[in-house]
């Protein structure tokens, strides 16, 4: 490795993080007289000036519908829209026609599920039969999925008669791979798994899981909401069939998400939303559809949001995903070790010293998560409370709600320290004996 290569892969340093924060206007905000300590990036990230300006510039200079007009503004808007697609595709190692715009990851996952449902009803012709399900077929998910990567498969199973099966987790928050090897079998038609848990912080061994699925010709759907923003993700290297992620979790705007799919699969999957901009010909009785990605992009698209997401991707790429991941690994260890050391606080997921993303959920003995969140908010610390859209996982852990701290490339050690100091005071504040 050359010195330049080493510099590119070394984690961000504290001084660089301090400079990065200057690109985010939100950090000028104070809460109750305290500097904002934003530890809720797992829910949504903050936005740099370059993303804000990209959207504003589009509306001020290039606003027009795409793929329809012949005037100069329409051409400029279409060029910006498709350039954004190319930017995102390159970011994840995909081809341009393998990136479908959606409004979020939830919609992206539903497109796959409802497309398979349509195929099971005989829609889509011979090419779509590979997606058709029937009673006896099995869909496999894990106990750590959030609702967006669970409920669509529940609905698909209910509509087709397929059976939904679950890979359990171990006590340390990792998947039980021995159980996975016994569950994924000849009846498995699809494996849908999160790359990184939004509750536990666990990073799943995708290569091993893909190998299990491939041994039985099952499709693999990756929920990449908590990985694409934080890790280097190459969809070709992972050999997954579909993936979904949201723009707002990776410095981009809300209202824009991505469905990745292998080109031959997207072209064979029946569309879900139908109407304008996704057809080749229409008669009064029927319609023929465009190939992907347009066949899944009916109606007017989130154009400015796509441009904003491309600006976010450029920001991440210029900073360096490996360097970001390195800094977040530092944050993850600091969070896990700090939380685990506080009496009466139970850290969920991998223990300190084990690999995880910078997400740490915990339970404070004797204090409800909402009270923990309110206590911290009074001190300017923003964290997530509740079930984090993962009720089955919380039931598995014997909890109804937890508190979650999550960081990103702009999170500082000082913010972690403020959070940990506040957390250490929670039980005494509420009169719960910490001894």
C-alpha positions in Angstrom: 0.0 0.0 0.0 1.4 3.4 -1.0 1.4 6.4 1.3 -1.4 7.9 -0.7 -3.4 4.7 -0.5 -2.8 4.6 3.2 -4.0 8.2 3.6 -7.1 7.4 1.6 -8.0 4.5 3.9 -7.0 5.9 7.3 -10.0 6.9 9.4 -11.0 10.5 9.5 -9.2 12.4 12.3 -10.9 14.6 14.9 -9.7 17.8 13.3 -11.2 16.7 9.9 -14.5 15.9 11.6 -14.5 19.4 13.1 -14.0 20.9 9.6 -16.7 18.6 8.2 -19.2 20.0 10.8 -18.7 23.5 9.3 -20.5 22.2 6.1 -23.6 21.4 8.2 -25.6 24.5 9.2 -27.7 22.5 11.7 -24.8 22.4 14.1 -25.3 26.1 14.8 -28.5 25.2 16.5 -28.7 25.2 20.3 -31.2 23.2 22.4 -32.2 24.5 25.8 -29.1 26.6 25.8 -26.8 23.6 25.0 -24.9 22.9 21.8 -26.8 20.3 19.8 -25.4 16.8 20.2 -27.1 15.0 17.4 -27.0 11.2 17.9 -30.0 10.2 15.8 -28.4 9.8 12.4 -29.7 6.2 12.2 -33.1 7.8 11.8 -32.1 10.6 9.4 -28.8 12.3 8.7 -28.1 16.0 8.6 -27.5 17.7 5.3 -24.4 19.6 4.1 -24.6 23.0 2.3 -23.7 21.3 -1.0 -26.9 19.2 -0.9 -29.1 22.1 0.1 -27.6 24.2 -2.7 -27.9 21.5 -5.3 -31.7 21.3 -4.8 -32.0 25.1 -4.7 -30.0 25.4 -7.9 -32.1 22.9 -9.7 -35.4 24.6 -8.9 -33.9 28.1 -9.7 -32.1 27.2 -12.9 -33.3 23.8 -14.4 -36.8 23.0 -13.1 -38.8 21.1 -15.6 -40.4 17.7 -16.1 -38.0 15.0 -17.3 -38.2 12.6 -20.3 -41.2 14.5 -21.8 -40.3 17.9 -23.2 -38.1 19.0 -26.1 -37.3 22.5 -24.8 -34.0 23.4 -23.3 -35.1 23.3 -19.7 -36.6 19.8 -20.1 -33.4 18.6 -21.6 -31.3 20.2 -18.8 -33.6 18.6 -16.2 -33.5 15.2 -17.8 -29.7 15.4 -18.1 -29.4 16.3 -14.3 -31.8 13.5 -13.4 -30.0 10.8 -15.4 -26.6 12.1 -14.3 -27.7 11.7 -10.7 -28.7 8.1 -11.5 -25.3 7.5 -12.9 -23.6 8.9 -9.8 -25.6 6.7 -7.5 -25.0 3.7 -9.7 -21.3 4.2 -9.7 -21.3 4.7 -5.9 -22.7 1.1 -5.4 -20.9 -0.6 -8.3 -24.1 -0.9 -10.4 -25.0 -0.1 -14.0 -27.1 3.0 -14.7 -30.1 0.9 -15.7 -29.9 -1.1 -12.4 -30.9 2.0 -10.3 -34.6 2.7 -9.9 -35.7 5.9 -8.1 -38.2 5.4 -5.4 -39.4 7.7 -2.6 -37.7 5.7 0.1 -36.3 2.2 0.9 -39.7 1.0 2.1 -41.2 1.7 -1.4 -38.2 -0.1 -3.0 -38.7 -3.2 -0.9 -42.5 -3.1 -1.6 -41.8 -2.9 -5.4 -40.0 -6.3 -5.2 -42.6 -7.9 -3.0 -45.6 -6.6 -5.0 -43.8 -7.4 -8.3 -43.4 -11.0 -7.1 -47.1 -11.0 -6.1 -48.1 -9.8 -9.6 -45.9 -12.6 -11.1 -47.7 -15.1 -8.9 -50.9 -13.9 -10.5 -49.6 -14.6 -13.9 -48.7 -11.1 -14.8 -45.5 -10.3 -16.7 -45.4 -13.1 -19.2 -43.0 -16.0 -19.3 -40.0 -13.9 -18.1 -41.7 -13.2 -14.8 -42.4 -16.9 -13.9 -39.1 -17.0 -12.0 -40.7 -14.8 -9.4 -44.0 -16.7 -9.1 -44.7 -18.2 -5.6 -47.1 -20.9 -4.5 -48.0 -22.7 -1.3 -45.0 -24.7 -0.1 -42.5 -22.0 -1.2 -40.6 -20.3 1.6 -39.5 -16.7 2.2 -36.7 -16.3 4.8 -36.0 -13.2 6.8 -34.2 -12.6 10.2 -35.4 -11.7 13.7 -33.5 -8.4 13.4 -35.4 -6.9 10.5 -37.1 -3.6 10.8 -40.7 -3.4 9.6 -39.8 -2.2 6.1 -38.0 -5.5 5.4 -40.6 -7.6 7.2 -44.1 -6.5 6.6 -43.9 -6.6 2.7 -42.8 -10.2 2.9 -45.6 -11.0 5.4 -48.0 -9.5 2.9 -46.4 -11.4 0.0 -46.7 -14.7 1.9 -50.4 -14.0 2.7 -51.2 -13.3 -0.9 -49.4 -16.3 -2.4 -49.7 -19.0 0.3 -45.9 -19.1 0.8 -44.4 -19.6 4.3 -42.4 -17.0 6.1 -39.5 -18.3 8.1 -37.1 -16.5 10.5 -33.3 -16.8 11.1 -32.9 -16.3 14.9 -30.3 -14.2 16.6 -27.8 -15.2 19.3 -27.5 -13.6 22.7 -24.8 -11.2 21.5 -27.0 -9.9 18.6 -25.4 -11.9 15.8 -27.3 -14.1 13.5 -27.4 -17.8 14.3 -25.7 -19.1 11.1 -26.1 -22.7 12.1 -29.8 -22.2 12.2 -29.7 -20.2 9.0 -28.0 -23.2 7.3 -30.8 -25.4 8.3 -33.6 -22.9 7.5 -32.4 -21.9 4.0 -33.2 -25.0 1.9 -34.7 -26.3 -1.3 -38.1 -24.6 -0.6 -36.5 -21.2 -0.1 -37.3 -18.8 -2.9 -36.1 -15.6 -1.3 -33.8 -14.4 1.5 -34.4 -10.9 2.7 -31.8 -9.7 5.2 -30.5 -6.4 6.6 -26.9 -5.6 6.0 -26.6 -3.9 9.3 -29.1 -3.8 12.1 -30.7 -0.4 12.9 -31.2 -1.6 16.6 -28.2 -3.9 17.4 -25.6 -2.4 15.2 -24.7 -5.9 14.0 -23.0 -6.1 10.6 -24.3 -9.4 9.0 -22.0 -11.8 7.1 -23.7 -11.2 3.7 -21.3 -13.4 1.7 -22.0 -16.5 3.9 -25.8 -15.8 3.6 -25.7 -15.3 -0.1 -23.7 -18.6 -0.5 -26.5 -20.4 1.4 -29.2 -18.8 -0.8 -27.3 -19.5 -4.0 -27.0 -23.2 -3.1 -30.7 -23.4 -3.5 -31.2 -20.8 -6.3 -33.0 -18.4 -4.0 -33.1 -14.7 -4.6 -31.3 -12.4 -2.2 -32.8 -9.0 -1.2 -30.5 -6.7 0.9 -31.8 -4.0 3.1 -28.9 -1.6 2.8 -30.4 1.4 4.8 -27.8 1.2 7.5 -24.8 0.1 5.3 -24.7 2.1 2.1 -24.5 5.4 4.1 -21.7 4.1 6.3 -19.7 1.4 4.6 -18.2 0.7 1.2 -20.9 -1.4 -0.5 -20.4 -2.9 -4.0 -23.5 -4.8 -5.1 -21.7 -6.8 -7.6 -19.1 -8.0 -5.2 -21.9 -9.0 -2.7 -23.7 -10.8 -5.6 -27.1 -9.7 -4.3 -30.2 -9.6 -6.5 -31.9 -6.5 -5.1 -31.0 -3.8 -2.6 -32.8 -0.9 -1.1 -31.7 2.3 0.7 -32.9 5.8 1.4 -31.4 9.1 0.5 -32.2 10.9 3.7 -30.0 8.6 5.8 -26.9 9.4 3.7 -26.9 13.2 3.7 -29.5 13.5 0.9 -33.0 14.8 0.9 -36.1 13.0 2.1 -38.5 11.7 -0.6 -35.8 9.9 -2.6 -34.7 6.2 -2.3 -33.1 3.6 -4.4 -34.0 0.1 -5.6 -31.0 -1.7 -7.0 -31.7 -4.8 -9.1 -29.7 -6.9 -11.5 -30.7 -5.7 -14.9 -32.1 -9.0 -16.1 -34.2 -9.3 -13.0 -35.6 -5.8 -13.1 -36.6 -6.3 -16.8 -38.4 -9.5 -15.8 -40.2 -8.3 -12.7 -43.7 -7.1 -13.3 -44.3 -3.4 -12.6 -46.3 -2.3 -9.5 -47.2 1.3 -10.1 -48.6 1.8 -13.6 -49.4 4.9 -15.6 -47.5 7.6 -17.5 -43.8 7.6 -18.3 -43.4 3.8 -17.9 -45.0 2.5 -21.1 -44.1 2.0 -24.7 -47.6 1.7 -26.3 -51.1 1.9 -24.8 -54.4 0.9 -26.4 -57.8 1.2 -24.7 -57.4 -2.4 -23.6 -53.8 -2.9 -22.7 -50.3 -1.5 -22.4 -46.7 -2.5 -23.0 -44.0 -1.4 -20.6 -40.6 0.1 -20.9 -37.5 -1.8 -19.6 -36.0 -0.9 -16.3 -35.6 1.4 -14.7 -38.4 3.4 -16.3 -40.9 0.5 -15.9 -40.8 1.2 -12.2 -40.9 5.0 -12.4 -44.5 5.8 -13.2 -45.6 9.4 -12.9 -43.6 12.6 -12.2 -40.4 11.7 -10.3 -38.6 13.3 -7.4 -36.2 15.1 -9.7 -34.7 17.8 -7.4 -34.4 15.1 -4.7 -32.4 12.9 -7.1 -30.1 15.8 -7.8 -29.7 16.4 -4.1 -28.9 12.7 -3.5 -26.2 12.9 -6.2 -24.7 15.8 -4.4 -24.7 13.8 -1.1 -23.0 10.9 -2.8 -20.4 13.2 -4.2 -19.8 14.6 -0.7 -19.4 11.1 0.7 -17.1 10.0 -2.1 -14.9 13.0 -1.8 -14.6 12.4 1.9 -13.9 8.7 1.3 -16.2 5.9 2.4 -13.4 3.8 3.9 -12.3 6.8 6.0 -15.8 7.4 7.1 -16.3 3.8 8.0 -13.0 4.0 10.0 -14.2 7.0 12.0 -17.5 5.4 12.6 -15.9 2.2 13.9 -14.1 4.5 16.4 -17.4 6.0 17.4 -19.1 2.6 17.7 -16.5 1.3 20.1 -16.7 4.5 22.1 -20.4 4.2 22.3 -20.5 0.5 23.1 -17.8 0.7 25.8 -19.2 3.8 27.4 -22.7 2.5 27.6 -21.7 -1.0 28.8 -19.7 0.6 31.6 -22.6 2.5 33.2 -24.3 0.5 36.0 -27.9 -0.4 35.4 -27.7 0.1 31.6 -27.9 -2.9 29.3 -26.2 -2.5 25.9 -27.9 -4.5 23.1 -26.0 -6.2 20.3 -22.3 -7.0 20.0 -20.3 -6.2 23.1 -17.4 -3.7 23.2 -14.5 -4.9 21.1 -16.8 -6.6 18.5 -17.5 -5.2 15.0 -20.6 -3.0 14.8 -21.8 0.2 13.0 -22.1 3.4 15.0 -25.5 2.4 16.4 -26.0 1.5 20.0 -29.3 0.7 21.6 -29.7 0.2 25.3 -32.2 -0.3 28.1 -32.0 1.6 31.4 -33.2 -0.5 34.2 -36.2 1.1 35.9 -36.6 4.0 33.5 -38.7 4.0 30.4 -37.0 4.8 27.2 -39.1 7.9 26.6 -38.1 9.3 29.9 -34.4 8.6 29.1 -34.8 10.4 25.8 -36.5 13.4 27.4 -33.9 13.6 30.1 -31.1 13.7 27.4 -33.0 16.1 25.2 -33.2 18.6 28.1 -29.4 18.6 27.9 -29.3 19.1 24.1 -28.7 15.4 23.3 -30.9 14.1 20.5 -31.4 10.3 20.6 -34.1 7.9 19.3 -36.6 6.2 21.6 -39.2 3.5 21.1 -39.0 0.2 19.1 -37.2 1.7 16.1 -39.7 0.1 13.7 -38.5 -3.3 15.0 -41.2 -4.6 17.3 -40.5 -8.3 16.8 -36.9 -7.8 17.6 -37.7 -6.0 20.8 -40.1 -8.8 21.8 -37.3 -11.2 21.2 -35.1 -9.2 23.6 -37.9 -9.0 26.2 -38.3 -5.2 25.8 -41.0 -2.9 24.6 -38.8 0.1 23.9 -35.2 1.1 24.0 -33.1 4.2 23.5 -30.7 4.4 20.6 -27.7 6.6 20.0 -26.3 6.7 16.4 -23.5 8.7 14.9 -22.1 9.6 11.5 -19.1 11.2 9.8 -19.8 14.6 11.6 -20.2 13.1 15.1 -17.5 14.1 17.5 -15.9 12.5 20.6 -17.2 15.5 22.6 -20.8 14.7 21.6 -20.3 11.1 22.7 -18.9 12.3 26.0 -21.9 14.7 26.6 -24.2 11.8 25.9 -22.5 9.3 28.2 -22.3 11.9 31.0 -26.0 12.5 30.7 -26.8 8.8 30.5 -24.8 8.1 33.7 -27.1 10.6 35.6 -30.4 9.1 34.3 -31.1 6.5 37.0 -30.2 8.8 39.9 -32.3 11.6 38.5 -35.4 9.3 38.4 -34.6 8.0 41.9 -33.6 4.5 40.7 -30.8 3.0 42.8 -27.8 2.5 40.5 -26.0 0.3 43.1 
